């Protein structure tokens, strides 16, 4: 069994820990773009072994007191497709220590998307969000219940559980049809049916969330939100790095975004980064 060995940091965060255990480089969902971009492609890892070496180098760099350089090295891992939950978590921790609030929030959000049970990432995300200078008045209620639920549901266990529930359901029905262990078969079929309904509903919630809810993080220091998708439209208000918004519509180089309180406007795509892989496309 692989243990999680972590080293405490000197940053004033709720759970400022660096993940340093060897990683299983399962290349699952990769984000559309890595924050920061432009890192030297020649040093990007191409194999799990190279990724492991770079991960350890980034950890050592951070612990030696160079968080900005460590964040650059973690970004190389993400760009190369080795963006596990712990890599995103370490990137967020390094970026926050370096003062890059936008990249920090984005990385913590991506860590939680990869692993909703990553409590260190959740604690550090809350600490990072408190540093944002924007006060979104009227957003106290938070997102809808089903969206909050979807953010915390782990995809793989639910998918495997759903498949197992169907096996249990049809196995019970088959035993009843064969007149074998009717009492046990009935119980298995009922349990499998109930579990299938519940886990199916959870999968539907996850699918809806990941396919239709497009969230992004402001990564530019200050962003003018305009009343239309062009520079000629006047600025309605201004938002700052680290704010999480919902992307509603794309129009060329602009995105229509919505704040947590329902306020909307248009920003340049380059000023925000999507949290998930799916993005909006221009019509």
C-alpha positions in Angstrom: 0.0 0.0 0.0 1.3 3.4 -1.0 1.5 5.9 1.8 0.9 9.6 1.5 3.9 11.4 2.9 3.6 15.2 3.1 5.8 18.0 4.2 4.5 21.0 6.1 5.0 24.4 4.6 5.6 27.8 6.2 2.6 29.4 4.4 -0.3 30.6 6.6 -2.9 28.3 5.0 -5.6 26.1 6.5 -3.8 22.9 5.2 -0.6 24.1 3.6 0.8 20.7 2.8 2.8 19.5 -0.2 2.0 16.1 -1.7 5.3 14.3 -2.1 4.4 10.6 -2.4 5.2 8.6 -5.6 2.3 9.1 -8.1 0.4 6.7 -10.2 0.5 8.5 -13.5 -3.0 7.7 -14.7 -3.7 10.2 -17.5 -7.3 10.9 -17.1 -9.1 14.1 -17.9 -6.7 16.7 -19.0 -7.6 20.4 -18.9 -8.0 22.4 -22.1 -4.9 24.5 -21.3 -2.4 24.7 -18.5 -2.2 27.9 -16.5 0.8 30.1 -17.3 1.5 28.5 -20.7 4.7 29.1 -22.5 7.0 26.9 -20.4 9.9 25.4 -22.1 8.6 22.4 -24.1 12.1 20.8 -24.3 11.9 20.0 -20.6 8.4 18.5 -20.6 8.2 14.9 -19.4 7.3 12.3 -22.0 7.2 9.1 -19.8 5.9 8.4 -16.3 9.5 8.0 -15.2 10.4 11.4 -16.4 7.3 12.8 -14.9 8.2 11.3 -11.5 11.6 12.9 -11.6 10.2 16.3 -12.5 7.6 16.0 -9.8 10.3 15.3 -7.2 12.4 18.2 -8.6 9.4 20.5 -8.3 8.9 19.5 -4.7 12.5 20.1 -3.9 12.4 23.4 -5.6 9.4 24.5 -3.6 10.9 23.4 -0.3 14.1 25.2 -1.1 12.2 28.5 -1.2 11.5 29.1 -4.9 7.7 28.7 -5.2 7.4 30.5 -8.5 9.9 28.2 -10.2 8.2 25.2 -8.6 4.9 26.3 -10.0 6.5 26.4 -13.5 7.8 22.9 -13.1 4.4 21.6 -12.0 2.8 23.4 -15.0 5.1 21.4 -17.2 3.6 18.2 -15.8 0.1 19.5 -16.4 0.9 20.6 -20.0 2.4 17.1 -20.7 -0.8 15.4 -19.5 0.4 14.3 -16.1 -2.1 16.5 -14.2 -3.2 14.2 -11.3 -5.0 15.7 -8.3 -1.8 15.9 -6.3 0.1 17.7 -9.2 -2.7 20.3 -9.4 -2.7 20.6 -5.6 1.0 21.2 -5.4 0.8 23.7 -8.3 -1.9 25.6 -6.4 0.1 25.5 -3.2 3.2 26.8 -5.0 1.3 29.5 -6.9 -0.4 30.7 -3.8 2.9 31.0 -2.0 4.3 32.9 -5.0 1.4 35.3 -4.9 -0.3 34.1 -8.1 -3.9 33.9 -6.8 -5.5 33.1 -10.2 -3.4 30.1 -11.0 -3.7 28.9 -7.3 -7.5 28.9 -7.4 -7.6 27.3 -10.8 -5.2 24.5 -9.7 -7.1 23.8 -6.5 -10.4 23.6 -8.5 -8.8 21.2 -10.9 -7.5 19.1 -8.1 -11.0 18.8 -6.7 -12.4 18.0 -10.1 -9.9 15.1 -10.4 -10.5 14.0 -6.8 -13.6 15.5 -5.0 -12.4 13.9 -1.7 -9.1 15.8 -1.7 -9.7 17.7 1.6 -6.3 19.5 1.6 -7.1 21.0 -1.8 -10.6 22.0 -0.5 -9.1 23.7 2.6 -6.5 25.5 0.6 -9.1 26.6 -2.0 -11.2 28.2 0.7 -8.1 30.0 2.1 -7.2 31.2 -1.4 -10.7 32.4 -2.2 -10.6 34.5 0.9 -7.8 36.5 -0.6 -9.8 37.6 -3.6 -10.6 41.3 -3.5 -14.0 41.0 -5.2 -17.0 41.0 -3.0 -19.9 39.4 -4.9 -22.9 40.9 -3.2 -26.0 38.7 -3.2 -24.1 35.4 -3.7 -24.6 34.1 -0.2 -26.9 31.2 -1.2 -24.2 29.6 -3.3 -24.7 27.3 -6.4 -27.8 25.1 -6.7 -27.9 21.9 -4.7 -27.4 19.5 -7.6 -24.3 21.5 -8.7 -22.8 21.4 -5.2 -23.6 17.6 -5.1 -21.9 17.0 -8.5 -18.7 18.7 -7.4 -18.3 16.3 -4.6 -19.2 13.0 -6.3 -16.3 10.8 -7.4 -16.9 9.5 -10.9 -15.1 6.2 -10.9 -16.5 4.7 -7.7 -20.1 5.7 -8.8 -19.6 4.2 -12.3 -18.3 0.9 -10.9 -21.0 0.8 -8.3 -23.7 1.4 -11.0 -22.3 -1.5 -13.0 -22.2 -3.7 -9.9 -25.8 -2.8 -9.0 -27.0 -3.9 -12.5 -25.1 -7.2 -12.1 -26.8 -7.7 -8.7 -30.2 -6.8 -10.1 -30.0 -9.2 -13.1 -28.3 -11.9 -11.2 -31.2 -11.9 -8.7 -33.8 -11.9 -11.5 -32.0 -14.8 -13.2 -31.9 -16.9 -10.0 -35.6 -16.3 -9.4 -36.3 -17.4 -13.0 -34.2 -20.6 -12.4 -36.1 -21.2 -9.2 -32.8 -21.0 -7.2 -32.5 -19.4 -3.7 -35.7 -17.4 -4.3 -35.5 -15.5 -1.0 -31.9 -14.5 -1.5 -32.5 -13.8 -5.2 -35.4 -11.5 -4.4 -33.4 -9.5 -1.9 -30.5 -9.2 -4.4 -32.8 -8.0 -7.1 -34.4 -5.4 -4.9 -31.1 -4.1 -3.6 -29.7 -4.0 -7.1 -32.7 -2.2 -8.4 -32.7 0.5 -5.7 -28.9 0.9 -6.0 -29.2 1.2 -9.8 -31.7 4.0 -9.4 -29.7 5.9 -6.9 -26.4 5.5 -8.6 -27.9 6.2 -12.0 -29.3 9.5 -10.7 -25.8 10.4 -9.4 -24.3 9.6 -12.8 -26.9 11.7 -14.5 -26.1 14.6 -12.2 -22.4 14.2 -12.9 -23.0 14.1 -16.7 -25.2 17.2 -16.5 -22.6 19.1 -14.5 -19.6 18.2 -16.5 -21.2 18.7 -19.9 -23.3 21.8 -19.3 -21.8 23.8 -16.5 -18.7 25.6 -17.7 -16.8 27.2 -14.9 -13.6 29.3 -15.2 -11.2 31.2 -13.0 -10.0 34.8 -13.6 -6.2 34.6 -14.0 -5.5 38.1 -15.2 -4.8 40.6 -12.3 -7.7 42.9 -13.3 -10.4 42.3 -16.0 -12.8 44.7 -17.5 -16.3 43.2 -17.9 -18.0 44.8 -20.9 -21.6 45.0 -22.0 -20.9 43.3 -25.3 -18.3 41.1 -27.1 -16.0 43.9 -28.4 -13.8 46.7 -27.2 -16.3 49.3 -28.3 -18.7 48.3 -25.6 -18.4 50.2 -22.3 -17.1 48.5 -19.2 -19.9 47.5 -16.8 -17.7 46.5 -13.9 -14.3 45.0 -13.1 -13.3 41.7 -11.6 -9.9 40.4 -10.4 -7.7 37.2 -10.4 -9.0 34.3 -8.4 -12.7 34.9 -8.9 -14.6 31.9 -10.1 -17.2 32.6 -12.8 -19.5 30.6 -15.1 -18.9 30.8 -18.8 -22.2 31.0 -20.7 -21.5 31.9 -24.3 -18.5 32.4 -26.6 -18.2 35.0 -29.4 -14.9 35.1 -31.1 -12.2 36.1 -28.5 -14.8 37.0 -25.9 -16.8 35.0 -23.3 -20.0 36.0 -21.7 -19.6 35.2 -18.0 -21.9 35.2 -15.0 -20.9 35.9 -11.4 -22.3 34.0 -8.5 -25.0 36.7 -7.9 -26.2 36.5 -11.5 -24.4 39.6 -12.8 -23.2 39.1 -16.4 -20.9 40.6 -18.9 -18.2 39.9 -21.6 -14.5 39.3 -21.0 -11.6 38.3 -23.2 -10.9 34.6 -23.3 -7.3 35.1 -22.5 -8.2 36.7 -19.1 -9.8 33.5 -17.8 -9.0 29.7 -17.7 -11.6 26.9 -17.9 -11.6 24.6 -14.9 -12.7 21.5 -16.8 -11.7 20.1 -20.2 -14.9 21.0 -22.0 -15.0 24.6 -23.3 -17.4 26.8 -25.2 -17.1 27.3 -28.9 -18.0 30.2 -31.0 -21.1 29.8 -33.1 
